[in-house]
Amino acid sequence: MASYIIKNTTIVNEGARTQGDVLIKNGRIEKIGSNLNTSENVIEINGENQFLLPGAIDDQVHFREPGLTHKANIYTESKAAVAGGVTSFMEMPNTNPPTFTQELLEAKYAIGAETSLANYSFFMGTSQENLEEVLKTNHKKNDVCGIKIFMGSSTGNLLVDNPLILENIFSKSELLIATHCEEESIIKKNKAALEAVKQHLEPSDHPIIRNEEACFESSWKAIKLAQKFDTRLHILHISTAKELQLFSNLRPLADKRITSEVCVHHLHFTSEDYSQLGNLIKCNPAIKAPENKKALWEGLLDDRLDIIATDHAPHTWEEKQEDYIHAHAGLPLVQHSLMLMLKYVKEGKISMEKVVEKMSHAVATCFQIKDRGFIREGYHADLVLVSENPYTITKENILYKCGWSPLQGTSFPYQVNSTFVNGNLVYHLGDFNESQKGARLQFTRG
């Protein structure tokens, strides 16, 4: 494995910016300092006028493998991820077949080991019938990211709304439980009410059907269960102002038993964008009215929202062109999430230090990821060099297998120049080095 030294760069880490060098050997950060000595066997990278960030960790992606690979696969989407500065991901169980057994879970890890350019972990999926298999995951505390529960509608039989099943999972799981929270009965009631007065539903109806009440009631239910059993709960993709009253900004973060995340599309789009983008921004939970976006930014900045993620969920262009009812829900975002947040840095909405906290540090802390998420000596060298150079998303530079982005045409003030995964310079100025694959994430749970 090659050794590297990044010279004279601006290191953004743990709330501060420092000027210095970073030496990478044997896949890890060996030394951080100023004017570090180099040898003939170390490749030097000039980091002047660049920012060195810890690689982003995306705790919620859908890479569609196995079974839905006409949309995406682990190789294509991990390639897009590293090009965008995302060095690790945690992938969801709603594949085909869903990840309902330990054998299917390990089969996904085998695909990751063979094809993923980023580091990887996979959630164990839940249904109304697989409690025994779910609880077997307790024995994999240090190499599985967690249990995923869809407490709102999803594909196939992934919906879990039986109170007895939910109590069993919450009371017996020793791993973090991540939830998709939308109340199915409220969604059905809202849809029926609209269908009674409208002949054809359209994309702008999506946040009316999947409204604030549906999200709040489900999140509240999950939190009550977690409090009852002292379960480690992480609620995914918060999308409403109302839900923010359910969360605290307790510090240190490691002491929080209930954590939350916000996704980049809920920070960027509002319901006003349906008129232009239509089904391209149809996702669950829905993108809602502007006052929710404003509140989400406030909750992010005051630490009620702990993590920034993507819920990267690619569908083919054709699947998005169907009528509203049949168009698939989900957006491809993992290649552009970091650049989108850095756009808001340039606009003064958030600091670069805070972006690093929410996309790297906090994810590592919440999930107890071993030796990642920070620029520290001895940690895995998952690093990203970015510079202040304009970059515009075009069809030609989109790497998702689906070939489109709701952000196409957007210009960013920053771009990713280089991405290291475990010390391997996997991406550099548009070129990829695929000689080394990513690693299975490890965790430091008791």
C-alpha positions as CSV (number, residue, x, y, z in Angstrom):
1,M,0.0,0.0,0.0
2,A,1.3,3.4,-1.0
3,S,2.1,6.0,1.7
4,Y,1.1,9.7,1.3
5,I,1.8,13.0,2.9
6,I,-0.6,15.8,2.4
7,K,1.4,19.1,2.8
8,N,0.3,22.6,3.8
9,T,-3.4,22.0,4.0
10,T,-6.2,23.4,6.1
11,I,-7.4,20.7,8.4
12,V,-11.0,21.0,9.5
13,N,-11.6,18.8,12.4
14,E,-13.3,18.8,15.9
15,G,-14.5,22.4,15.7
16,A,-11.2,24.0,14.5
17,R,-9.1,24.8,11.5
18,T,-5.4,24.2,11.6
19,Q,-2.7,24.5,9.0
20,G,-0.4,21.5,8.6
21,D,0.6,18.2,7.2
22,V,-0.9,14.7,7.4
23,L,1.2,11.5,6.9
24,I,-0.7,8.4,5.8
25,K,0.9,5.0,6.2
26,N,-0.5,1.5,6.2
27,G,-4.0,2.8,5.7
28,R,-4.0,5.0,8.8
29,I,-3.1,8.5,9.8
30,E,0.4,8.1,11.2
31,K,1.2,11.7,12.0
32,I,-0.4,15.2,12.0
33,G,1.9,18.2,12.4
34,S,3.8,21.0,10.7
35,N,6.8,20.6,8.3
36,L,6.7,16.8,8.6
37,N,9.7,15.1,7.1
38,T,9.1,12.8,4.1
39,S,11.1,9.9,2.6
40,E,11.5,8.8,-1.0
41,N,8.8,6.2,-0.5
42,V,6.1,8.7,0.4
43,I,3.9,10.3,-2.3
44,E,3.5,14.0,-1.6
45,I,0.2,15.8,-2.3
46,N,0.2,19.6,-2.3
47,G,-2.7,20.6,0.0
48,E,-2.3,24.3,-0.4
49,N,-5.6,26.2,-0.9
50,Q,-7.5,23.0,-0.1
51,F,-9.4,21.9,3.0
52,L,-8.8,18.5,4.4
53,L,-12.0,17.0,5.9
54,P,-12.7,13.6,7.5
55,G,-14.7,11.5,5.0
56,A,-18.4,11.9,5.3
57,I,-20.3,8.9,6.7
58,D,-23.8,8.5,5.3
59,D,-25.9,6.4,7.7
60,Q,-28.9,6.0,5.3
61,V,-28.6,4.9,1.7
62,H,-30.4,2.5,-0.6
63,F,-28.0,0.9,-3.1
64,R,-30.6,-1.5,-4.4
65,E,-28.5,-4.7,-4.4
66,P,-29.6,-7.5,-4.6
67,G,-32.7,-7.7,-6.8
68,L,-33.2,-4.1,-7.9
69,T,-30.0,-3.6,-9.8
70,H,-31.7,-2.0,-12.8
71,K,-31.8,1.1,-10.5
72,A,-28.4,0.9,-8.8
73,N,-25.9,-1.5,-7.3
74,I,-23.3,-1.3,-4.5
75,Y,-20.4,-0.7,-7.0
76,T,-22.0,2.1,-8.9
77,E,-23.4,4.0,-5.9
78,S,-20.2,3.6,-3.8
79,K,-18.3,5.0,-6.7
80,A,-20.6,8.0,-6.8
81,A,-20.2,8.3,-3.0
82,V,-16.4,8.5,-3.0
83,A,-16.4,11.0,-5.8
84,G,-18.6,13.1,-3.6
85,G,-16.4,12.7,-0.5
86,V,-18.5,10.0,1.2
87,T,-16.1,7.4,2.5
88,S,-18.5,5.1,4.4
89,F,-22.2,4.2,4.2
90,M,-24.9,2.2,6.0
91,E,-27.3,0.6,3.6
92,M,-31.0,-0.2,4.2
93,P,-32.7,-3.6,4.0
94,N,-35.5,-3.0,1.5
95,T,-33.8,-4.9,-1.3
96,N,-35.2,-7.9,-3.2
97,P,-35.4,-10.1,-1.2
98,P,-35.5,-7.9,1.9
99,T,-32.7,-8.5,4.4
100,F,-34.8,-10.6,6.8
101,T,-32.4,-13.4,7.6
102,Q,-28.8,-13.5,8.9
103,E,-27.8,-15.4,5.7
104,L,-29.2,-12.6,3.5
105,L,-27.5,-10.0,5.7
106,E,-24.1,-11.7,5.3
107,A,-24.7,-12.1,1.5
108,K,-24.9,-8.3,1.3
109,Y,-21.6,-8.0,3.2
110,A,-20.0,-10.4,0.7
111,I,-21.1,-8.1,-2.2
112,G,-19.8,-5.1,-0.3
113,A,-16.4,-6.8,0.2
114,E,-16.1,-7.7,-3.5
115,T,-17.4,-4.4,-5.1
116,S,-17.7,-1.4,-2.7
117,L,-15.2,1.4,-3.1
118,A,-16.3,2.9,0.2
119,N,-16.5,1.4,3.6
120,Y,-19.8,-0.3,4.3
121,S,-22.3,-1.6,6.8
122,F,-25.8,-3.0,6.3
123,F,-28.9,-2.8,8.5
124,M,-30.8,-5.9,9.5
125,G,-34.4,-5.7,8.3
126,T,-37.6,-6.3,10.3
127,S,-41.0,-7.7,9.4
128,Q,-44.0,-8.9,11.3
129,E,-42.7,-12.5,11.1
130,N,-38.9,-12.4,11.6
131,L,-38.4,-11.5,15.2
132,E,-36.2,-14.5,15.9
133,E,-33.9,-13.7,13.0
134,V,-33.7,-10.0,14.1
135,L,-32.7,-10.9,17.6
136,K,-29.8,-13.1,16.3
137,T,-28.2,-9.8,15.3
138,N,-27.6,-9.1,19.0
139,H,-24.6,-11.4,18.6
140,K,-23.0,-9.2,16.0
141,K,-22.7,-6.1,18.1
142,N,-19.4,-5.0,16.7
143,D,-19.9,-5.5,13.0
144,V,-23.5,-4.6,12.1
145,C,-24.7,-1.0,12.2
146,G,-28.1,-1.7,13.6
147,I,-31.7,-2.8,13.2
148,K,-34.1,-1.0,10.7
149,I,-37.8,-0.7,11.4
150,F,-40.2,0.8,8.8
151,M,-42.9,2.2,11.1
152,G,-44.5,3.6,8.0
153,S,-45.4,2.3,4.6
154,S,-42.7,0.6,2.5
155,T,-42.3,-2.0,-0.2
156,G,-43.3,-5.6,0.4
157,N,-43.8,-6.7,3.9
158,L,-41.3,-4.3,5.6
159,L,-44.0,-2.4,7.4
160,V,-44.0,-3.2,11.1
161,D,-47.0,-1.8,13.0
162,N,-48.0,-4.6,15.3
163,P,-47.7,-3.2,18.8
164,L,-46.6,-6.6,20.3
165,I,-43.9,-7.1,17.6
166,L,-42.6,-3.5,18.2
167,E,-42.5,-4.0,21.9
168,N,-40.5,-7.3,21.5
169,I,-38.0,-5.7,19.2
170,F,-37.5,-2.5,21.3
171,S,-37.3,-4.5,24.5
172,K,-34.9,-7.2,23.3
173,S,-32.6,-5.6,20.7
174,E,-29.1,-4.8,22.0
175,L,-28.2,-2.9,18.9
176,L,-29.2,0.6,17.8
177,I,-32.7,0.7,16.2
178,A,-33.2,3.1,13.3
179,T,-36.8,3.9,12.4
180,H,-38.6,5.3,9.4
181,C,-41.5,7.1,11.2
182,E,-44.8,7.8,9.4
183,E,-48.2,6.7,10.8
184,E,-49.8,4.5,8.2
185,S,-53.4,5.0,9.3
186,I,-53.1,8.8,9.0
187,I,-51.5,8.5,5.5
188,K,-54.4,6.3,4.4
189,K,-57.0,8.7,5.8
190,N,-55.4,11.7,4.2
191,K,-55.2,10.0,0.8
192,A,-58.8,8.9,0.9
193,A,-59.9,12.4,1.8
194,L,-58.1,13.9,-1.2
195,E,-59.4,11.2,-3.6
196,A,-62.9,12.1,-2.5
197,V,-62.6,15.6,-3.9
198,K,-59.9,15.3,-6.7
199,Q,-60.1,13.1,-9.8
200,H,-56.3,13.0,-10.2
201,L,-53.7,13.3,-7.5
202,E,-50.5,15.2,-8.3
203,P,-47.0,15.5,-6.8
204,S,-48.0,18.6,-4.8
205,D,-50.5,16.5,-2.9
206,H,-47.7,14.3,-1.5
207,P,-47.0,16.5,1.6
208,I,-50.7,16.7,2.2
209,I,-51.1,12.9,2.2
210,R,-47.9,12.3,4.2
211,N,-48.3,15.3,6.4
212,E,-46.8,16.6,9.6
213,E,-49.2,14.7,11.8
214,A,-48.3,11.4,10.3
215,C,-44.6,12.0,11.0
216,F,-45.1,13.3,14.5
217,E,-47.4,10.6,15.7
218,S,-45.1,7.8,14.5
219,S,-41.9,9.5,15.9
220,W,-43.7,10.0,19.2
221,K,-44.7,6.3,19.3
222,A,-41.1,5.2,18.6
223,I,-39.7,7.5,21.3
224,K,-42.3,6.3,23.9
225,L,-41.2,2.7,23.2
226,A,-37.5,3.6,23.4
227,Q,-38.1,5.4,26.7
228,K,-40.0,2.5,28.1
229,F,-37.3,0.0,27.4
230,D,-34.2,2.3,27.4
231,T,-33.6,1.3,23.8
232,R,-30.9,3.0,21.7
233,L,-33.1,4.7,19.1
234,H,-32.1,6.8,16.0
235,I,-35.0,8.3,14.1
236,L,-34.2,8.8,10.4
237,H,-35.0,11.8,8.1
238,I,-36.9,14.2,10.3
239,S,-39.0,16.4,8.0
240,T,-41.3,18.6,10.2
241,A,-41.1,21.4,12.6
242,K,-43.5,19.7,14.9
243,E,-41.2,16.7,15.5
244,L,-38.4,18.9,16.8
245,Q,-40.1,19.3,20.1
246,L,-39.4,15.5,20.6
247,F,-35.6,15.9,20.7
248,S,-33.1,17.5,23.0
249,N,-29.6,19.0,22.4
250,L,-28.1,17.1,25.3
251,R,-24.3,17.1,25.3
252,P,-22.1,15.1,25.2
253,L,-23.7,13.5,22.2
254,A,-22.4,10.1,23.3
255,D,-24.8,10.2,26.3
256,K,-27.9,10.6,24.1
257,R,-30.1,7.5,23.9
258,I,-32.4,9.0,21.3
259,T,-30.9,10.7,18.3
260,S,-32.2,12.1,15.1
261,E,-31.1,13.0,11.6
262,V,-32.1,15.4,8.8
263,C,-31.5,14.7,5.1
264,V,-30.1,17.2,2.7
265,H,-33.2,17.3,0.5
266,H,-35.3,18.4,3.4
267,L,-32.8,21.2,4.1
268,H,-32.8,22.2,0.4
269,F,-36.2,21.8,-1.2
270,T,-39.7,22.8,-0.1
271,S,-43.2,22.1,-1.3
272,E,-42.9,25.1,-3.6
273,D,-40.5,23.0,-5.7
274,Y,-43.1,20.4,-6.8
275,S,-44.4,22.8,-9.5
276,Q,-41.0,22.6,-11.3
277,L,-39.6,19.2,-10.3
278,G,-42.8,17.1,-9.7
279,N,-42.1,13.4,-9.1
280,L,-38.4,14.0,-9.1
281,I,-38.6,15.1,-5.5
282,K,-41.3,12.7,-4.5
283,C,-39.9,10.9,-1.4
284,N,-40.9,9.5,1.9
285,P,-41.2,11.3,4.2
286,A,-42.4,14.1,1.9
287,I,-40.7,17.4,1.3
288,K,-43.0,19.8,3.1
289,A,-44.0,23.5,3.4
290,P,-41.2,26.1,3.7
291,E,-41.8,26.7,7.5
292,N,-40.6,23.1,8.1
293,K,-37.3,23.7,6.2
294,K,-36.7,26.8,8.3
295,A,-37.3,24.9,11.5
296,L,-35.1,22.0,10.4
297,W,-32.2,24.4,9.9
298,E,-32.7,25.8,13.4
299,G,-32.8,22.3,14.8
300,L,-29.6,21.4,13.0
301,L,-27.7,24.4,14.2
302,D,-28.9,24.1,17.8
303,D,-28.1,20.3,17.9
304,R,-31.6,18.9,18.3
305,L,-30.8,17.2,14.9
306,D,-27.6,15.2,15.3
307,I,-26.7,14.0,11.8
308,I,-26.9,15.0,8.2
309,A,-27.6,12.1,5.8
310,T,-29.1,11.6,2.3
311,D,-31.5,8.7,2.2
312,H,-30.0,8.2,-1.2
313,A,-32.7,6.2,-3.1
314,P,-32.3,6.0,-6.9
315,H,-35.0,5.0,-9.3
316,T,-34.8,5.0,-13.1
317,W,-35.9,8.0,-15.1
318,E,-38.8,6.0,-16.5
319,E,-40.0,5.1,-13.0
320,K,-40.1,8.8,-12.1
321,Q,-42.0,9.7,-15.2
322,E,-45.1,7.7,-14.3
323,D,-48.2,9.5,-12.9
324,Y,-48.0,10.6,-9.3
325,I,-49.6,7.6,-7.7
326,H,-47.3,5.1,-9.5
327,A,-44.1,7.1,-9.6
328,H,-41.5,5.7,-7.2
329,A,-40.5,7.6,-4.1
330,G,-36.9,8.5,-3.5
331,L,-34.0,10.7,-4.7
332,P,-30.4,10.0,-5.7
333,L,-28.2,12.3,-3.6
334,V,-25.0,10.6,-2.3
335,Q,-22.6,12.1,-4.8
336,H,-23.6,15.6,-4.1
337,S,-24.5,15.8,-0.4
338,L,-21.2,17.2,0.8
339,M,-21.0,19.8,-2.0
340,L,-24.5,20.9,-1.3
341,M,-23.8,21.5,2.3
342,L,-20.6,23.3,1.4
343,K,-22.7,25.5,-0.8
344,Y,-24.6,26.6,2.3
345,V,-21.2,27.2,4.0
346,K,-20.3,29.7,1.3
347,E,-23.7,31.3,1.7
348,G,-23.1,31.7,5.5
349,K,-25.9,29.4,6.5
350,I,-23.6,27.0,8.4
351,S,-19.9,26.7,9.2
352,M,-17.6,24.2,7.6
353,E,-16.8,22.9,11.1
354,K,-20.4,22.3,11.7
355,V,-20.8,20.4,8.4
356,V,-17.9,18.2,9.4
357,E,-19.5,17.6,12.8
358,K,-22.8,16.6,11.4
359,M,-21.6,14.5,8.4
360,S,-18.6,12.8,10.0
361,H,-18.0,13.2,13.8
362,A,-21.6,12.8,15.0
363,V,-22.2,9.8,12.8
364,A,-19.2,8.0,14.2
365,T,-20.2,9.0,17.7
366,C,-23.9,8.0,17.4
367,F,-23.1,4.6,15.9
368,Q,-19.9,4.0,17.9
369,I,-17.9,3.5,14.7
370,K,-14.4,2.3,15.5
371,D,-11.5,4.6,14.5
372,R,-13.3,6.6,11.9
373,G,-15.0,10.0,11.5
374,F,-12.2,12.1,12.8
375,I,-8.7,13.3,11.7
376,R,-6.8,11.7,14.5
377,E,-3.4,9.9,14.6
378,G,-4.0,6.1,14.5
379,Y,-7.4,6.4,12.9
380,H,-8.2,5.0,9.4
381,A,-7.2,7.5,6.7
382,D,-10.7,8.3,5.4
383,L,-10.0,11.8,4.1
384,V,-11.3,14.3,1.6
385,L,-9.6,17.2,0.0
386,V,-11.9,20.0,-1.3
387,S,-11.1,23.3,-2.9
388,E,-13.1,26.4,-3.6
389,N,-13.6,25.9,-7.3
390,P,-16.9,26.1,-9.1
391,Y,-18.6,22.8,-10.1
392,T,-21.9,22.3,-11.9
393,I,-23.9,19.1,-12.0
394,T,-24.4,17.9,-15.6
395,K,-25.8,14.7,-17.0
396,E,-22.2,13.8,-18.1
397,N,-20.7,14.0,-14.6
398,I,-23.5,12.2,-12.7
399,L,-22.2,8.8,-11.6
400,Y,-25.4,7.2,-10.3
401,K,-26.5,4.2,-12.4
402,C,-29.9,5.9,-12.8
403,G,-28.2,8.8,-14.6
404,W,-30.1,11.7,-13.2
405,S,-30.2,14.0,-10.2
406,P,-32.9,16.5,-8.9
407,L,-29.9,18.8,-8.5
408,Q,-28.9,18.7,-12.1
409,G,-27.9,22.2,-13.3
410,T,-27.0,23.3,-9.7
411,S,-23.6,25.0,-9.4
412,F,-21.5,24.6,-6.3
413,P,-18.7,26.9,-5.0
414,Y,-16.6,23.9,-3.8
415,Q,-15.6,20.6,-5.4
416,V,-14.1,17.4,-4.2
417,N,-10.5,16.9,-5.5
418,S,-9.3,13.8,-3.7
419,T,-10.9,11.0,-1.6
420,F,-8.9,8.5,0.5
421,V,-10.6,5.4,1.8
422,N,-8.4,3.4,4.3
423,G,-5.3,5.3,3.0
424,N,-6.1,4.4,-0.7
425,L,-6.4,7.4,-3.0
426,V,-9.5,6.0,-4.5
427,Y,-10.6,9.3,-6.3
428,H,-8.3,12.1,-7.6
429,L,-9.3,14.8,-10.0
430,G,-11.8,12.7,-11.9
431,D,-9.8,9.4,-11.9
432,F,-10.5,6.3,-9.8
433,N,-8.1,3.8,-8.3
434,E,-10.2,0.7,-7.7
435,S,-7.3,-1.6,-6.7
436,Q,-8.4,-1.6,-3.1
437,K,-12.0,-2.0,-1.9
438,G,-13.6,-0.5,1.2
439,A,-13.8,-2.3,4.6
440,R,-16.6,-3.6,6.7
441,L,-17.3,-1.0,9.4
442,Q,-16.5,-2.1,13.0
443,F,-18.2,-0.7,16.1
444,T,-17.1,-0.3,19.8
445,R,-20.2,-1.5,21.6
446,G,-20.1,-3.3,24.9
